[in-house]
Amino acid sequence: MRKLRRLLLLYHYIAGATDTGTGLLLLFAPAMALHLMGVSTLPHPLWYASYIGVFVLCVGASYFAVLRGPFARSARANCWRTQWMVTALIRSGIAIFILAQIATGTMQMPWITVAMTDGFYALIQWVGLYKNWIALAE
């Protein structure tokens, strides 16, 4: 059980850090963030990317809030499960939306990395919720 707990914490920190970092980059340096992703057509106005950055930053921060927030001790497992359910739903929606946009030619192919990352994280969380990994790791 200790190994499962360590793996879940590692996943949790990686998922939180990737979204937090991406969100900060989109918020404060949107053109650079999109360039690093390989996106050549920037949104106009560019602050749209910063707006999305706030959302991505908050999704990432939610992973840390569950572990270190005011409810982390008293109801950790329930908060963790809720956070996984909500972020898995968000990630699933984003992955499906981006894949559909790429398929219709509305979004550029470099966006596939976002769809694949969010889809992968969502899959981990849906499987983890189904198999009750959080309770097993307590």
N, C-alpha and C positions, 0 to 999 in steps of 0.2 A: 504493500500500500504506500510505503514511503516513496518508492520509485514512481508510482503513478502520480502522486502528489507533486513530486519534483517536475515530472514531465508536463503536468497541467500548468504549474506555475511558469515554467519556461515558455510554453506556448502562450500563456496569458500575457507575459511580459513582451514577447516578440510581437504578438498581434497589436498590443497597445502601443509599443514603440514605433512600429512601422506606420500606423495611422497617425500617431501624434506627430512624428517627424514629417510625414507627407503633408499633414494639415498645416503645420507651421510654415513649411516651404511654400505651399500654395497661398497661404495668407500673406506672407511678407515678401515673397519673391515668385509670384505666379508665372512670369515668363520663363524664368530659369527652371522652375519645377516642370513645366510642360516641355521645355526643351530637353531636359534630362530624360523625360519619358519618350522622347522622339516625336512628339506632336508638333507638326509644322504650322498648322493653322490655329492661331490663337483666337480665343473668344473675344468678341468686341461688344461692350467694353471689357477690358481686361479684369476689372474688379469682379466680374462673374466668377472667375477662377478663385479669387480670394474669398468670395462668399461660400463657394464649395469647400474651400480650405477650412473655414470655421466649422462646418459640419463634420468634415473628416477629422479635424482636431478633437472635436467633442466625442466622436465615436472612439477614438484612440484613448482619450482621457478616461472614458468610462471603465476601461479595463483596470486602470490604476485606482480609480475611486472605489471600486468594489473591494479591492485588497487593502486599501489604506483609509477608506472613508469612515465616517462616524458609525456606520452600521457594520463594519467589518468584523467585529468580534461577536456581537450578540446574535446576528442572523446571517453569518457569512455564506453558508451554503445556499440559502434562499435568494440572497442578493446576487450571488454568483450565477445561479441558474437563470434568474430573471435577466441579468445582463447578457448572458449567452443567448437566450431566446430572442431578445430584442435585437441584438447586434447580428445574429444569424439571419433574422428576418430582413433587416436592412441590407446586409451583404448579399443575400439571395436576390433581393429586388434589384440592387445595383448591377450584379452580374448578369441577370436576365435582360435588363434594360440595355446595358452596353452591348451585349452580344446581338441583340435585335438591331441596335443602331449601326453596328458594324456590318451586319448582314444586309441592311438596306442601303449602305453606302453613306449614311449620314455622319458617322464618326470614322475617324482614321483608324487603321489597323493597330498602331501603337497602343491604343486604348485597351487592347486585348489583355495586356498585363494587369490592368485594374480588374477586369472581369475575371481573369483566372485567379488572381490573389484573393479577391473577395469570395469567389466561388469555393476556393479551397478552404479558406477560413470558415465559411458557412458550413461546409460539409463536415469539417472537424467538430464544430459545435453542435450540429444537428445529431451526429452520431454519438457524441459525448452526452448529450441530453437524453437520447434514447437509451443508452447503456448505463446511464446514471453514474458517470465517472466522478462527478463532483462529490456525491455521497460516499462513493467507494474510497475517495482520497482523503476523507475527513479523519 
